[in-house]
Amino acid sequence: MSARGPVRRPTENAALRAVSRSERHLPPVPALMAALLDANQRRDREGVCLAAHRVVRASGEVVGE
């Protein structure tokens, strides 16, 4: 690991911003849970985080109510 930290990818950041503004149709929760388990088995921390967030979004629950 370098002392400077991770390399910034502006196109990746722009893509993530665009996706966050668009309406998404997420897969069903069981498919997302399978992706979460797969990412966990592969020790893919970013994949685990993304899958977990998508499971919460797909559940349709409103946090805090």
Stockholm file with secondary structure:
# STOCKHOLM 1.0

chainA/1-65         MSARGPVRRPTENAALRAVSRSERHLPPVPALMAALLDANQRRDREGVCLAAHRVVRASGEVVGE
#=GR chainA/1-65 SS CCTTCSCCCHHHHHHHHHHHHSCCCCCCHHHHHHHHHHHHHTTCHHHHHHHHHHHHHHHTCCTTC
#=GC SS_cons        CCTTCSCCCHHHHHHHHHHHHSCCCCCCHHHHHHHHHHHHHTTCHHHHHHHHHHHHHHHTCCTTC
//
